[in-house]
Amino acid sequence: MSLKTVTKLSALALIAGLTVGCASTSDLAAVQKDANEAKGMARNAMDTANTALSTANEAKSVSMATEEKINRMFKKSMFK
């Protein structure tokens, strides 16, 4: 390769790198805004999941208490 070819390829690579590789501050701000929105949505989803888990645990304890009462009633009726 000649020096001219190497120089042209280097210049082309430099221009392509600068064109593709640069992001403006407005682009970065938009990305940051999107990331913050995603974090907020994730927090809301976590809160909803925690509420659902709490409700499910309460339902489970009520169900287990009801099952125990039914078992006692059944045993009591079997002894009569």
C-alpha positions as MATLAB code, in Angstrom:
seq = 'MSLKTVTKLSALALIAGLTVGCASTSDLAAVQKDANEAKGMARNAMDTANTALSTANEAKSVSMATEEKINRMFKKSMFK';
ca = [
       0.000    0.000    0.000;
       1.194    3.432   -0.770;
       1.405    6.282    1.686;
      -1.436    8.073   -0.107;
      -3.745    5.065    0.296;
      -2.884    4.686    3.962;
      -3.489    8.400    4.553;
      -6.854    8.300    2.760;
      -7.966    5.220    4.699;
      -6.873    6.787    7.980;
      -8.758    9.984    7.227;
     -11.857    8.030    6.240;
     -11.661    5.956    9.425;
     -11.230    9.104   11.526;
     -14.244   10.801    9.926;
     -16.371    7.676   10.311;
     -15.323    7.319   13.946;
     -16.154   10.916   14.756;
     -19.486   10.733   12.957;
     -20.633    7.489   14.526;
     -18.948    7.672   17.913;
     -20.094   11.067   19.140;
     -23.262   11.634   21.104;
     -24.533   15.071   21.933;
     -25.475   16.153   25.431;
     -29.134   16.209   24.393;
     -28.832   12.547   23.395;
     -27.272   11.731   26.745;
     -29.977   13.685   28.554;
     -32.667   11.756   26.684;
     -31.031    8.473   27.602;
     -30.774    9.559   31.247;
     -34.451   10.560   31.231;
     -35.422    7.167   29.803;
     -33.290    5.405   32.415;
     -34.908    7.384   35.231;
     -38.379    6.559   33.894;
     -37.439    2.886   33.731;
     -36.196    3.007   37.327;
     -39.466    4.592   38.425;
     -41.474    1.945   36.624;
     -39.335   -0.776   38.191;
     -39.924    0.696   41.665;
     -43.684    0.765   41.023;
     -43.592   -2.826   39.815;
     -41.638   -3.883   42.910;
     -44.115   -2.120   45.192;
     -47.012   -3.826   43.427;
     -45.289   -7.210   43.675;
     -44.618   -6.700   47.385;
     -48.264   -5.771   47.970;
     -49.378   -8.857   46.062;
     -47.014  -11.044   48.091;
     -48.320   -9.617   51.338;
     -51.916  -10.225   50.263;
     -51.076  -13.766   49.183;
     -49.405  -14.490   52.521;
     -52.471  -13.205   54.386;
     -54.744  -15.355   52.218;
     -52.541  -18.372   52.868;
     -52.693  -17.912   56.628;
     -56.477  -17.527   56.548;
     -56.745  -20.606   54.364;
     -54.564  -22.656   56.689;
     -56.609  -21.549   59.713;
     -59.828  -22.489   57.933;
     -58.409  -25.858   56.951;
     -57.413  -26.515   60.554;
     -60.931  -25.640   61.767;
     -62.481  -27.958   59.190;
     -60.118  -30.778   60.205;
     -61.051  -30.321   63.881;
     -64.741  -30.353   63.007;
     -64.275  -33.495   60.948;
     -62.366  -35.260   63.732;
     -64.985  -34.178   66.252;
     -67.785  -35.573   64.073;
     -65.911  -38.868   63.650;
     -65.792  -39.385   67.438;
     -69.577  -38.984   67.799;
];
